[in-house]
Amino acid sequence: MIVLSLVLFIIYTYLVYFVDEKISFIVIKTTVYLSVVVLIVAFMYVGYALIKTPSIPPEELEKIIDEILKEENQQNNTSS
């Protein structure tokens, strides 16, 4: 994996700095484009995950908070 990364790094560096400017420009444009696409897909995935994650009803949330507070009060009372 390290060797593959090193080879790709060398190829990319060669394409950006040591070839004709037109090819270099295309390589840079493609790199920027793919970076933006990856970022947008990541945002879409997070949005999808937020939409599809079921929310906790307020009543259930109140029960959970009450249980946590009771446990903390019991721990505080026993440690005193």
ZITADA-V918227 format. One record per pair of residues at least 4 apart in sequence whose C-alpha atoms are under 8 Angstrom apart, sorted by the first residue. I is the first residue (numbers start at 0). J is the second residue. Records with the same first field share a line. If there is no record, write none. Layout:
I: J  J
//
This chain:
0: 4
1: 5
2: 6
3: 7
4: 8
5: 9
6: 10
7: 11
8: 12
9: 13
10: 14
11: 15
12: 16  17
13: 17  18
14: 18  22  23  26
15: 22  23  24  26  27
16: 23
18: 22  23
19: 23
20: 24
21: 25
22: 26
23: 27
24: 28
25: 29
26: 30
27: 31
28: 32
29: 33
30: 34
31: 35
32: 36
33: 37
34: 38
35: 39
36: 40
37: 41
38: 42
39: 43
40: 44
41: 45
42: 46
43: 47
44: 48
45: 49
46: 50
47: 51
48: 52
55: 59  60
56: 60
57: 61
58: 62
59: 63
60: 64
61: 65
62: 66
63: 67
64: 68
65: 69
66: 70
67: 71
68: 72
69: 73
70: 74
71: 75
72: 76
73: 77
74: 78
75: 79
//
